[in-house]
Amino acid sequence: MALPPNTLAELGRDMARLRLARDQIKEIEAARLERLERAPATGPHAMVRLLARVLGVGIETADMLVHEVLTRQLRDRRAVARYAGLTGAPDESGARRREKGLARAGSARVRRGMIQLAWRFLMFQKDSALARWFRTRTENAKGTRKTMIVALARKLLIALWRLATTGEVPQGVTLRPAAPAASPA
């Protein structure tokens, strides 16, 4: 049975929008790679290239983290976690104290990206200390994986901050081999 003409026309318009979006994404990715190749060893570009060496972290995620968080002058690990919105929101009144969940006061883009990266990190870095930490806390507990993934995202962001600022590779994390330096021509 043939598709009705209006449905076929709508499908054609949807496909044209999809092609346009894919073309724009390719342009953005090409511009990012060109920008990284122009000055690969200086400033934020070096940080992006270093983070992208971590197995499970892509160029898009590394670029977002560097430009949103890691190039800022944050004083310590707590400030890094607060900026990303990965800290708790305690409710304190007199002697009563309870946790209300995530503060959500930080960058929503970084928070969402780090939670996605934490799930991806569990797949690609199974032997790392952070993945083992997560598994030991969630293996026998029901319903804690979502809560603990936020804690893992916080720990992972702090570990990546240390990697980008001091060069300290997190324990057990596998890095891709460094790309050869481009010769100045």
CNS distance restraints for C-alpha pairs under 8 A (distance, minus, plus):
assign (resid   3 and name CA) (resid   7 and name CA) 6.47 0.50 0.50
assign (resid   3 and name CA) (resid   8 and name CA) 6.12 0.50 0.50
assign (resid   4 and name CA) (resid   8 and name CA) 6.24 0.50 0.50
assign (resid   5 and name CA) (resid   9 and name CA) 6.11 0.50 0.50
assign (resid   6 and name CA) (resid  10 and name CA) 6.13 0.50 0.50
assign (resid   7 and name CA) (resid  11 and name CA) 6.07 0.50 0.50
assign (resid   8 and name CA) (resid  12 and name CA) 6.22 0.50 0.50
assign (resid   9 and name CA) (resid  13 and name CA) 6.36 0.50 0.50
assign (resid  10 and name CA) (resid  14 and name CA) 6.22 0.50 0.50
assign (resid  11 and name CA) (resid  15 and name CA) 6.18 0.50 0.50
assign (resid  12 and name CA) (resid  16 and name CA) 6.24 0.50 0.50
assign (resid  13 and name CA) (resid  17 and name CA) 6.31 0.50 0.50
assign (resid  14 and name CA) (resid  18 and name CA) 6.20 0.50 0.50
assign (resid  15 and name CA) (resid  19 and name CA) 6.21 0.50 0.50
assign (resid  16 and name CA) (resid  20 and name CA) 6.24 0.50 0.50
assign (resid  17 and name CA) (resid  21 and name CA) 6.17 0.50 0.50
assign (resid  18 and name CA) (resid  22 and name CA) 6.15 0.50 0.50
assign (resid  19 and name CA) (resid  23 and name CA) 6.09 0.50 0.50
assign (resid  20 and name CA) (resid  24 and name CA) 6.18 0.50 0.50
assign (resid  21 and name CA) (resid  25 and name CA) 6.18 0.50 0.50
assign (resid  22 and name CA) (resid  26 and name CA) 6.22 0.50 0.50
assign (resid  23 and name CA) (resid  27 and name CA) 6.28 0.50 0.50
assign (resid  24 and name CA) (resid  28 and name CA) 6.24 0.50 0.50
assign (resid  25 and name CA) (resid  29 and name CA) 6.15 0.50 0.50
assign (resid  26 and name CA) (resid  30 and name CA) 6.04 0.50 0.50
assign (resid  27 and name CA) (resid  31 and name CA) 6.10 0.50 0.50
assign (resid  28 and name CA) (resid  32 and name CA) 6.20 0.50 0.50
assign (resid  29 and name CA) (resid  33 and name CA) 6.25 0.50 0.50
assign (resid  30 and name CA) (resid  34 and name CA) 6.10 0.50 0.50
assign (resid  31 and name CA) (resid  35 and name CA) 6.08 0.50 0.50
assign (resid  32 and name CA) (resid  36 and name CA) 6.21 0.50 0.50
assign (resid  33 and name CA) (resid  37 and name CA) 6.14 0.50 0.50
assign (resid  34 and name CA) (resid  38 and name CA) 6.19 0.50 0.50
assign (resid  35 and name CA) (resid  39 and name CA) 7.18 0.50 0.50
assign (resid  36 and name CA) (resid  40 and name CA) 5.35 0.50 0.50
assign (resid  36 and name CA) (resid  45 and name CA) 5.65 0.50 0.50
assign (resid  36 and name CA) (resid  49 and name CA) 8.00 0.50 0.50
assign (resid  39 and name CA) (resid  45 and name CA) 6.84 0.50 0.50
assign (resid  40 and name CA) (resid  45 and name CA) 5.42 0.50 0.50
assign (resid  40 and name CA) (resid  46 and name CA) 5.73 0.50 0.50
assign (resid  40 and name CA) (resid  49 and name CA) 7.47 0.50 0.50
assign (resid  41 and name CA) (resid  45 and name CA) 6.38 0.50 0.50
assign (resid  41 and name CA) (resid  46 and name CA) 4.77 0.50 0.50
assign (resid  42 and name CA) (resid  46 and name CA) 5.45 0.50 0.50
assign (resid  43 and name CA) (resid  47 and name CA) 6.95 0.50 0.50
assign (resid  44 and name CA) (resid  48 and name CA) 6.22 0.50 0.50
assign (resid  44 and name CA) (resid  66 and name CA) 6.52 0.50 0.50
assign (resid  44 and name CA) (resid  67 and name CA) 7.47 0.50 0.50
assign (resid  44 and name CA) (resid  71 and name CA) 6.79 0.50 0.50
assign (resid  45 and name CA) (resid  49 and name CA) 6.22 0.50 0.50
assign (resid  46 and name CA) (resid  50 and name CA) 6.10 0.50 0.50
assign (resid  47 and name CA) (resid  51 and name CA) 6.12 0.50 0.50
assign (resid  47 and name CA) (resid  66 and name CA) 6.68 0.50 0.50
assign (resid  47 and name CA) (resid 164 and name CA) 5.61 0.50 0.50
assign (resid  48 and name CA) (resid  52 and name CA) 6.01 0.50 0.50
assign (resid  48 and name CA) (resid  59 and name CA) 7.03 0.50 0.50
assign (resid  48 and name CA) (resid  62 and name CA) 5.18 0.50 0.50
assign (resid  48 and name CA) (resid  63 and name CA) 5.48 0.50 0.50
assign (resid  48 and name CA) (resid  66 and name CA) 6.25 0.50 0.50
assign (resid  49 and name CA) (resid  53 and name CA) 6.45 0.50 0.50
assign (resid  49 and name CA) (resid  59 and name CA) 7.66 0.50 0.50
assign (resid  49 and name CA) (resid  62 and name CA) 7.72 0.50 0.50
assign (resid  50 and name CA) (resid  54 and name CA) 7.37 0.50 0.50
assign (resid  50 and name CA) (resid 164 and name CA) 7.07 0.50 0.50
assign (resid  51 and name CA) (resid  57 and name CA) 6.81 0.50 0.50
assign (resid  51 and name CA) (resid  62 and name CA) 5.56 0.50 0.50
assign (resid  51 and name CA) (resid 160 and name CA) 7.27 0.50 0.50
assign (resid  51 and name CA) (resid 163 and name CA) 7.77 0.50 0.50
assign (resid  51 and name CA) (resid 164 and name CA) 7.02 0.50 0.50
assign (resid  52 and name CA) (resid  57 and name CA) 5.37 0.50 0.50
assign (resid  52 and name CA) (resid  58 and name CA) 5.27 0.50 0.50
assign (resid  52 and name CA) (resid  59 and name CA) 5.47 0.50 0.50
assign (resid  52 and name CA) (resid  62 and name CA) 5.71 0.50 0.50
assign (resid  53 and name CA) (resid  57 and name CA) 7.26 0.50 0.50
assign (resid  53 and name CA) (resid 175 and name CA) 5.18 0.50 0.50
assign (resid  53 and name CA) (resid 176 and name CA) 4.77 0.50 0.50
assign (resid  53 and name CA) (resid 177 and name CA) 7.04 0.50 0.50
assign (resid  53 and name CA) (resid 178 and name CA) 7.00 0.50 0.50
assign (resid  54 and name CA) (resid 173 and name CA) 7.24 0.50 0.50
assign (resid  54 and name CA) (resid 174 and name CA) 6.25 0.50 0.50
assign (resid  54 and name CA) (resid 175 and name CA) 4.51 0.50 0.50
assign (resid  54 and name CA) (resid 176 and name CA) 6.16 0.50 0.50
assign (resid  55 and name CA) (resid 121 and name CA) 7.99 0.50 0.50
assign (resid  55 and name CA) (resid 124 and name CA) 6.25 0.50 0.50
assign (resid  55 and name CA) (resid 125 and name CA) 6.99 0.50 0.50
assign (resid  55 and name CA) (resid 173 and name CA) 7.81 0.50 0.50
assign (resid  55 and name CA) (resid 174 and name CA) 5.95 0.50 0.50
assign (resid  55 and name CA) (resid 175 and name CA) 5.58 0.50 0.50
assign (resid  55 and name CA) (resid 176 and name CA) 6.16 0.50 0.50
assign (resid  56 and name CA) (resid 117 and name CA) 7.73 0.50 0.50
assign (resid  56 and name CA) (resid 120 and name CA) 6.23 0.50 0.50
assign (resid  56 and name CA) (resid 121 and name CA) 5.77 0.50 0.50
assign (resid  56 and name CA) (resid 123 and name CA) 7.90 0.50 0.50
assign (resid  56 and name CA) (resid 124 and name CA) 5.39 0.50 0.50
assign (resid  56 and name CA) (resid 125 and name CA) 7.36 0.50 0.50
assign (resid  57 and name CA) (resid  61 and name CA) 6.23 0.50 0.50
assign (resid  57 and name CA) (resid  62 and name CA) 6.48 0.50 0.50
assign (resid  57 and name CA) (resid 117 and name CA) 7.25 0.50 0.50
assign (resid  57 and name CA) (resid 121 and name CA) 7.82 0.50 0.50
assign (resid  58 and name CA) (resid  62 and name CA) 6.08 0.50 0.50
assign (resid  59 and name CA) (resid  63 and name CA) 5.88 0.50 0.50
assign (resid  60 and name CA) (resid  64 and name CA) 6.19 0.50 0.50
assign (resid  61 and name CA) (resid  65 and name CA) 6.13 0.50 0.50
assign (resid  61 and name CA) (resid 113 and name CA) 7.22 0.50 0.50
assign (resid  61 and name CA) (resid 117 and name CA) 7.98 0.50 0.50
assign (resid  62 and name CA) (resid  66 and name CA) 6.09 0.50 0.50
assign (resid  63 and name CA) (resid  67 and name CA) 6.09 0.50 0.50
assign (resid  64 and name CA) (resid  68 and name CA) 5.75 0.50 0.50
assign (resid  64 and name CA) (resid 110 and name CA) 7.66 0.50 0.50
assign (resid  65 and name CA) (resid  69 and name CA) 5.46 0.50 0.50
assign (resid  65 and name CA) (resid  70 and name CA) 6.18 0.50 0.50
assign (resid  65 and name CA) (resid 110 and name CA) 6.98 0.50 0.50
assign (resid  66 and name CA) (resid  70 and name CA) 4.56 0.50 0.50
assign (resid  66 and name CA) (resid  71 and name CA) 5.72 0.50 0.50
assign (resid  67 and name CA) (resid  71 and name CA) 6.07 0.50 0.50
assign (resid  68 and name CA) (resid  72 and name CA) 7.73 0.50 0.50
assign (resid  68 and name CA) (resid 110 and name CA) 7.15 0.50 0.50
assign (resid  69 and name CA) (resid  80 and name CA) 7.35 0.50 0.50
assign (resid  69 and name CA) (resid  83 and name CA) 7.49 0.50 0.50
assign (resid  69 and name CA) (resid  84 and name CA) 7.58 0.50 0.50
assign (resid  69 and name CA) (resid 110 and name CA) 7.86 0.50 0.50
assign (resid  70 and name CA) (resid 161 and name CA) 6.14 0.50 0.50
assign (resid  70 and name CA) (resid 164 and name CA) 7.21 0.50 0.50
assign (resid  70 and name CA) (resid 165 and name CA) 7.84 0.50 0.50
assign (resid  74 and name CA) (resid  79 and name CA) 5.86 0.50 0.50
assign (resid  74 and name CA) (resid  80 and name CA) 6.20 0.50 0.50
assign (resid  75 and name CA) (resid  79 and name CA) 6.33 0.50 0.50
assign (resid  75 and name CA) (resid  80 and name CA) 7.94 0.50 0.50
assign (resid  76 and name CA) (resid  80 and name CA) 6.54 0.50 0.50
assign (resid  77 and name CA) (resid  81 and name CA) 6.32 0.50 0.50
assign (resid  77 and name CA) (resid 158 and name CA) 5.84 0.50 0.50
assign (resid  78 and name CA) (resid  82 and name CA) 6.07 0.50 0.50
assign (resid  79 and name CA) (resid  83 and name CA) 6.00 0.50 0.50
assign (resid  80 and name CA) (resid  84 and name CA) 6.45 0.50 0.50
assign (resid  80 and name CA) (resid 157 and name CA) 7.70 0.50 0.50
assign (resid  80 and name CA) (resid 158 and name CA) 6.78 0.50 0.50
assign (resid  80 and name CA) (resid 161 and name CA) 7.83 0.50 0.50
assign (resid  81 and name CA) (resid  85 and name CA) 6.27 0.50 0.50
assign (resid  81 and name CA) (resid  86 and name CA) 5.30 0.50 0.50
assign (resid  81 and name CA) (resid  87 and name CA) 6.09 0.50 0.50
assign (resid  81 and name CA) (resid 154 and name CA) 5.96 0.50 0.50
assign (resid  81 and name CA) (resid 157 and name CA) 7.28 0.50 0.50
assign (resid  81 and name CA) (resid 158 and name CA) 7.06 0.50 0.50
assign (resid  82 and name CA) (resid  86 and name CA) 6.05 0.50 0.50
assign (resid  82 and name CA) (resid  87 and name CA) 5.72 0.50 0.50
assign (resid  82 and name CA) (resid 105 and name CA) 7.56 0.50 0.50
assign (resid  82 and name CA) (resid 106 and name CA) 6.14 0.50 0.50
assign (resid  83 and name CA) (resid 105 and name CA) 7.68 0.50 0.50
assign (resid  83 and name CA) (resid 106 and name CA) 4.72 0.50 0.50
assign (resid  83 and name CA) (resid 107 and name CA) 6.36 0.50 0.50
assign (resid  84 and name CA) (resid 106 and name CA) 4.78 0.50 0.50
assign (resid  84 and name CA) (resid 107 and name CA) 5.08 0.50 0.50
assign (resid  84 and name CA) (resid 108 and name CA) 7.19 0.50 0.50
assign (resid  84 and name CA) (resid 110 and name CA) 5.55 0.50 0.50
assign (resid  84 and name CA) (resid 111 and name CA) 5.36 0.50 0.50
assign (resid  85 and name CA) (resid 102 and name CA) 7.08 0.50 0.50
assign (resid  85 and name CA) (resid 103 and name CA) 6.08 0.50 0.50
assign (resid  85 and name CA) (resid 104 and name CA) 4.89 0.50 0.50
assign (resid  85 and name CA) (resid 105 and name CA) 5.38 0.50 0.50
assign (resid  85 and name CA) (resid 106 and name CA) 3.79 0.50 0.50
assign (resid  85 and name CA) (resid 107 and name CA) 5.97 0.50 0.50
assign (resid  85 and name CA) (resid 108 and name CA) 7.01 0.50 0.50
assign (resid  85 and name CA) (resid 110 and name CA) 7.94 0.50 0.50
assign (resid  85 and name CA) (resid 111 and name CA) 5.98 0.50 0.50
assign (resid  86 and name CA) (resid 102 and name CA) 6.35 0.50 0.50
assign (resid  86 and name CA) (resid 103 and name CA) 7.11 0.50 0.50
assign (resid  86 and name CA) (resid 104 and name CA) 7.26 0.50 0.50
assign (resid  86 and name CA) (resid 106 and name CA) 7.56 0.50 0.50
assign (resid  86 and name CA) (resid 111 and name CA) 6.47 0.50 0.50
assign (resid  86 and name CA) (resid 150 and name CA) 6.79 0.50 0.50
assign (resid  86 and name CA) (resid 151 and name CA) 7.63 0.50 0.50
assign (resid  86 and name CA) (resid 153 and name CA) 7.57 0.50 0.50
assign (resid  86 and name CA) (resid 154 and name CA) 5.73 0.50 0.50
assign (resid  87 and name CA) (resid 102 and name CA) 5.81 0.50 0.50
assign (resid  87 and name CA) (resid 103 and name CA) 5.92 0.50 0.50
assign (resid  87 and name CA) (resid 104 and name CA) 7.98 0.50 0.50
assign (resid  87 and name CA) (resid 154 and name CA) 7.66 0.50 0.50
assign (resid  88 and name CA) (resid  99 and name CA) 6.79 0.50 0.50
assign (resid  88 and name CA) (resid 100 and name CA) 7.11 0.50 0.50
assign (resid  88 and name CA) (resid 101 and name CA) 5.51 0.50 0.50
assign (resid  88 and name CA) (resid 102 and name CA) 4.64 0.50 0.50
assign (resid  88 and name CA) (resid 103 and name CA) 5.29 0.50 0.50
assign (resid  89 and name CA) (resid  99 and name CA) 6.00 0.50 0.50
assign (resid  89 and name CA) (resid 100 and name CA) 5.36 0.50 0.50
assign (resid  89 and name CA) (resid 101 and name CA) 5.70 0.50 0.50
assign (resid  89 and name CA) (resid 102 and name CA) 5.61 0.50 0.50
assign (resid  89 and name CA) (resid 103 and name CA) 4.53 0.50 0.50
assign (resid  90 and name CA) (resid  97 and name CA) 6.94 0.50 0.50
assign (resid  90 and name CA) (resid  98 and name CA) 5.82 0.50 0.50
assign (resid  90 and name CA) (resid  99 and name CA) 4.49 0.50 0.50
assign (resid  90 and name CA) (resid 100 and name CA) 5.78 0.50 0.50
assign (resid  90 and name CA) (resid 101 and name CA) 7.70 0.50 0.50
assign (resid  91 and name CA) (resid  97 and name CA) 5.70 0.50 0.50
assign (resid  91 and name CA) (resid  98 and name CA) 5.31 0.50 0.50
assign (resid  91 and name CA) (resid  99 and name CA) 5.97 0.50 0.50
assign (resid  91 and name CA) (resid 100 and name CA) 6.43 0.50 0.50
assign (resid  92 and name CA) (resid  96 and name CA) 5.88 0.50 0.50
assign (resid  92 and name CA) (resid  97 and name CA) 4.54 0.50 0.50
assign (resid  92 and name CA) (resid  98 and name CA) 6.66 0.50 0.50
assign (resid  93 and name CA) (resid  97 and name CA) 6.50 0.50 0.50
assign (resid 104 and name CA) (resid 108 and name CA) 7.15 0.50 0.50
assign (resid 106 and name CA) (resid 111 and name CA) 7.62 0.50 0.50
assign (resid 107 and name CA) (resid 111 and name CA) 6.19 0.50 0.50
assign (resid 108 and name CA) (resid 112 and name CA) 6.05 0.50 0.50
assign (resid 109 and name CA) (resid 113 and name CA) 6.06 0.50 0.50
assign (resid 110 and name CA) (resid 114 and name CA) 5.93 0.50 0.50
assign (resid 111 and name CA) (resid 115 and name CA) 6.27 0.50 0.50
assign (resid 112 and name CA) (resid 116 and name CA) 6.29 0.50 0.50
assign (resid 113 and name CA) (resid 117 and name CA) 6.03 0.50 0.50
assign (resid 114 and name CA) (resid 118 and name CA) 5.96 0.50 0.50
assign (resid 114 and name CA) (resid 153 and name CA) 5.42 0.50 0.50
assign (resid 114 and name CA) (resid 154 and name CA) 7.75 0.50 0.50
assign (resid 114 and name CA) (resid 156 and name CA) 7.95 0.50 0.50
assign (resid 114 and name CA) (resid 157 and name CA) 7.01 0.50 0.50
assign (resid 115 and name CA) (resid 119 and name CA) 6.56 0.50 0.50
assign (resid 115 and name CA) (resid 149 and name CA) 6.72 0.50 0.50
assign (resid 115 and name CA) (resid 150 and name CA) 6.21 0.50 0.50
assign (resid 115 and name CA) (resid 153 and name CA) 5.42 0.50 0.50
assign (resid 116 and name CA) (resid 120 and name CA) 6.34 0.50 0.50
assign (resid 117 and name CA) (resid 121 and name CA) 5.79 0.50 0.50
assign (resid 117 and name CA) (resid 153 and name CA) 7.36 0.50 0.50
assign (resid 118 and name CA) (resid 122 and name CA) 6.40 0.50 0.50
assign (resid 118 and name CA) (resid 149 and name CA) 6.54 0.50 0.50
assign (resid 118 and name CA) (resid 150 and name CA) 7.95 0.50 0.50
assign (resid 118 and name CA) (resid 152 and name CA) 6.32 0.50 0.50
assign (resid 118 and name CA) (resid 153 and name CA) 5.13 0.50 0.50
assign (resid 118 and name CA) (resid 156 and name CA) 7.09 0.50 0.50
assign (resid 119 and name CA) (resid 123 and name CA) 6.90 0.50 0.50
assign (resid 119 and name CA) (resid 149 and name CA) 7.20 0.50 0.50
assign (resid 120 and name CA) (resid 124 and name CA) 6.40 0.50 0.50
assign (resid 121 and name CA) (resid 125 and name CA) 5.44 0.50 0.50
assign (resid 121 and name CA) (resid 126 and name CA) 7.68 0.50 0.50
assign (resid 121 and name CA) (resid 131 and name CA) 7.59 0.50 0.50
assign (resid 122 and name CA) (resid 126 and name CA) 5.62 0.50 0.50
assign (resid 122 and name CA) (resid 131 and name CA) 5.65 0.50 0.50
assign (resid 125 and name CA) (resid 131 and name CA) 6.78 0.50 0.50
assign (resid 125 and name CA) (resid 172 and name CA) 7.93 0.50 0.50
assign (resid 125 and name CA) (resid 173 and name CA) 6.25 0.50 0.50
assign (resid 125 and name CA) (resid 174 and name CA) 6.81 0.50 0.50
assign (resid 126 and name CA) (resid 131 and name CA) 5.68 0.50 0.50
assign (resid 126 and name CA) (resid 132 and name CA) 7.26 0.50 0.50
assign (resid 127 and name CA) (resid 131 and name CA) 6.61 0.50 0.50
assign (resid 127 and name CA) (resid 132 and name CA) 6.76 0.50 0.50
assign (resid 127 and name CA) (resid 172 and name CA) 6.09 0.50 0.50
assign (resid 127 and name CA) (resid 173 and name CA) 7.43 0.50 0.50
assign (resid 128 and name CA) (resid 132 and name CA) 6.33 0.50 0.50
assign (resid 128 and name CA) (resid 170 and name CA) 7.87 0.50 0.50
assign (resid 128 and name CA) (resid 171 and name CA) 6.13 0.50 0.50
assign (resid 128 and name CA) (resid 172 and name CA) 3.97 0.50 0.50
assign (resid 128 and name CA) (resid 173 and name CA) 5.09 0.50 0.50
assign (resid 128 and name CA) (resid 174 and name CA) 7.85 0.50 0.50
assign (resid 129 and name CA) (resid 133 and name CA) 6.03 0.50 0.50
assign (resid 129 and name CA) (resid 170 and name CA) 7.81 0.50 0.50
assign (resid 129 and name CA) (resid 171 and name CA) 5.68 0.50 0.50
assign (resid 129 and name CA) (resid 172 and name CA) 5.74 0.50 0.50
assign (resid 129 and name CA) (resid 173 and name CA) 7.73 0.50 0.50
assign (resid 130 and name CA) (resid 134 and name CA) 6.29 0.50 0.50
assign (resid 130 and name CA) (resid 152 and name CA) 7.09 0.50 0.50
assign (resid 130 and name CA) (resid 155 and name CA) 7.62 0.50 0.50
assign (resid 130 and name CA) (resid 156 and name CA) 7.39 0.50 0.50
assign (resid 130 and name CA) (resid 171 and name CA) 7.93 0.50 0.50
assign (resid 131 and name CA) (resid 135 and name CA) 6.20 0.50 0.50
assign (resid 132 and name CA) (resid 136 and name CA) 6.14 0.50 0.50
assign (resid 133 and name CA) (resid 137 and name CA) 6.54 0.50 0.50
assign (resid 134 and name CA) (resid 138 and name CA) 6.27 0.50 0.50
assign (resid 134 and name CA) (resid 148 and name CA) 6.97 0.50 0.50
assign (resid 134 and name CA) (resid 149 and name CA) 7.64 0.50 0.50
assign (resid 134 and name CA) (resid 152 and name CA) 6.73 0.50 0.50
assign (resid 135 and name CA) (resid 139 and name CA) 5.62 0.50 0.50
assign (resid 137 and name CA) (resid 141 and name CA) 7.29 0.50 0.50
assign (resid 137 and name CA) (resid 148 and name CA) 7.85 0.50 0.50
assign (resid 138 and name CA) (resid 142 and name CA) 7.42 0.50 0.50
assign (resid 138 and name CA) (resid 144 and name CA) 6.32 0.50 0.50
assign (resid 138 and name CA) (resid 145 and name CA) 6.02 0.50 0.50
assign (resid 138 and name CA) (resid 148 and name CA) 7.54 0.50 0.50
assign (resid 144 and name CA) (resid 148 and name CA) 5.91 0.50 0.50
assign (resid 145 and name CA) (resid 149 and name CA) 5.92 0.50 0.50
assign (resid 146 and name CA) (resid 150 and name CA) 6.85 0.50 0.50
assign (resid 147 and name CA) (resid 151 and name CA) 6.90 0.50 0.50
assign (resid 148 and name CA) (resid 152 and name CA) 6.13 0.50 0.50
assign (resid 149 and name CA) (resid 153 and name CA) 6.00 0.50 0.50
assign (resid 150 and name CA) (resid 154 and name CA) 6.24 0.50 0.50
assign (resid 151 and name CA) (resid 155 and name CA) 6.27 0.50 0.50
assign (resid 152 and name CA) (resid 156 and name CA) 5.88 0.50 0.50
assign (resid 153 and name CA) (resid 157 and name CA) 6.03 0.50 0.50
assign (resid 154 and name CA) (resid 158 and name CA) 6.33 0.50 0.50
assign (resid 155 and name CA) (resid 159 and name CA) 6.15 0.50 0.50
assign (resid 156 and name CA) (resid 160 and name CA) 6.08 0.50 0.50
assign (resid 157 and name CA) (resid 161 and name CA) 6.04 0.50 0.50
assign (resid 158 and name CA) (resid 162 and name CA) 6.21 0.50 0.50
assign (resid 159 and name CA) (resid 163 and name CA) 6.19 0.50 0.50
assign (resid 159 and name CA) (resid 169 and name CA) 7.76 0.50 0.50
assign (resid 159 and name CA) (resid 170 and name CA) 6.02 0.50 0.50
assign (resid 160 and name CA) (resid 164 and name CA) 6.07 0.50 0.50
assign (resid 160 and name CA) (resid 170 and name CA) 7.80 0.50 0.50
assign (resid 161 and name CA) (resid 165 and name CA) 6.01 0.50 0.50
assign (resid 162 and name CA) (resid 166 and name CA) 5.46 0.50 0.50
assign (resid 162 and name CA) (resid 167 and name CA) 6.59 0.50 0.50
assign (resid 162 and name CA) (resid 168 and name CA) 5.92 0.50 0.50
assign (resid 162 and name CA) (resid 169 and name CA) 7.78 0.50 0.50
assign (resid 163 and name CA) (resid 167 and name CA) 4.35 0.50 0.50
assign (resid 163 and name CA) (resid 168 and name CA) 4.67 0.50 0.50
assign (resid 163 and name CA) (resid 169 and name CA) 5.42 0.50 0.50
assign (resid 163 and name CA) (resid 170 and name CA) 7.25 0.50 0.50
assign (resid 164 and name CA) (resid 168 and name CA) 7.89 0.50 0.50
assign (resid 169 and name CA) (resid 173 and name CA) 6.94 0.50 0.50
